[in-house]
Amino acid sequence: MIDPMSDPVPPRAEIVVDLAAVRHNVRLLKDVVRGERPVALMAVVKADGYGHGMVEVAAAARAAGADWLGVATIEEALALRAAGDRGPLLCWLSAPGDDFAAAVAADVEVTAYSLEELEEIAAVGPARVQLKVDTGLSRGGAARQDWHDLFAVASDLEREGRIRVTGIWSHFAASDDPAHPANDAQEAAFRDALALAASAGLEPDVTHLANSAATLLRPSSHFDLVRCGIATYGLDPAPGAGSDDGPRAALRPAMTARARLVMSKAIAAGDGVSYGHTWHAPDDTTVGLVPAGYGDGVPRAAGNVAAVWVDDALRPIRGRVCMDQVVVDLGGELPPPGTEVVLFGPGDRGEPTAQDWAEAVDTISYEIVTRVGGRFVRRHIDTDAPGGASERTAR
Ligand SMILES: *Cc1c(COP(=O)(O)O)cnc(C)c1O
């Protein structure tokens, strides 16, 4: 195991992404769905691979056996094609006027939520289209009252050779909460949609409903394909669902965010720290300056509630998070400038995890890893490769 510490460190702050962890998680998820019936795995790499680097994560996921890749926008899908990806690829969030022709030409499967989108896509066909039905999230997708017409028109367009309906799918509202009644209701609604589609003459290659949480917690929702985002990155999709000694516990977080301490110094009891003096030192102590702030995606809400890891100990953030920097309590120690500060990582060394940060600032780990960026430099390592091949990429 490569210690990211031993690799070259940039002067200020960096995000280190271990692609071996991504491959481990993909293999683990493939094992979860490996049964009597073939179920394909889609690695969801939208939003720059949840902040981990879309192209690098996509390649690692494919190498570990991901059958599909999934992204939100056509632009993301085209960027994957430009990077050389040639496998099954679905996108699902279009705005009016989006370049469906480019997607179709690049062999990207697109998603239609409505008759309007279906007509737009058919106009540049023949296109491979998946239909999204809203089964209760009340977000994207065709509402139940529109399923019949969407399927009928899709079936007509298919007969005319203008589209091929390759998939029908939906998305859960509360799969991270296995006892939530919406799960059963949505799965039942999805089965209704599939029956209606069949009666309209549609024969999709794949039907799919499960995201990471449902993949891990709800086998009945696996259908032909599961769409895994957060679990691909090694973060628990259902931290509130109780502990687990199965696959959820075996996920390996891929991202470490770390920085170099700029300075450390003594402050006296009663001194106020950072803007607004929202924290005063109860006793004499020492503080350290970490050169990353909300301009780099460190949540401003982390002021006085989250902690970082310096010199083998948790060091609480004191006072407000600033745009470019945060102040941490070093408890009397004076580590030299340049000392490593781990904001979050896999947790193996005792450092906080993205989940710890999420709990501290009342959000989800998805937001922590996806938003961290700004002036952090991102580097990909491979702890399974001899020498832990490392490549630094500007973000
Ligand atoms: C983002 C997304 C996913 C992945 O969800 P995770 O909870 O990260 O696994 C799956 N499906 C759709 C439609 C999405 O937008």
The ligand as a MOL file (V3000), in Angstrom:
LIG
                    3D

  0  0  0     0  0            999 V3000
M  V30 BEGIN CTAB
M  V30 COUNTS 15 15 0 0 0
M  V30 BEGIN ATOM
M  V30 1 C -26.5730 10.2790 -9.6830 0
M  V30 2 C -27.4920 9.2080 -10.1320 0
M  V30 3 C -27.2570 7.8650 -9.7980 0
M  V30 4 C -26.1750 7.4340 -8.8400 0
M  V30 5 O -26.6740 7.5630 -7.5270 0
M  V30 6 P -25.7800 7.0670 -6.2780 0
M  V30 7 O -26.6740 7.2840 -5.1180 0
M  V30 8 O -24.5870 7.9590 -6.2590 0
M  V30 9 O -25.4450 5.6660 -6.5430 0
M  V30 10 C -28.0670 6.9050 -10.3510 0
M  V30 11 N -29.0830 7.2360 -11.1680 0
M  V30 12 C -29.3600 8.5190 -11.4830 0
M  V30 13 C -30.4880 8.8220 -12.3720 0
M  V30 14 C -28.5920 9.5400 -10.9730 0
M  V30 15 O -28.8790 10.8070 -11.2740 0
M  V30 END ATOM
M  V30 BEGIN BOND
M  V30 1 1 1 2
M  V30 2 1 2 3
M  V30 3 2 2 14
M  V30 4 1 3 4
M  V30 5 2 3 10
M  V30 6 1 4 5
M  V30 7 1 5 6
M  V30 8 2 6 7
M  V30 9 1 6 8
M  V30 10 1 6 9
M  V30 11 1 10 11
M  V30 12 2 11 12
M  V30 13 1 12 13
M  V30 14 1 12 14
M  V30 15 1 14 15
M  V30 END BOND
M  V30 END CTAB
M  END
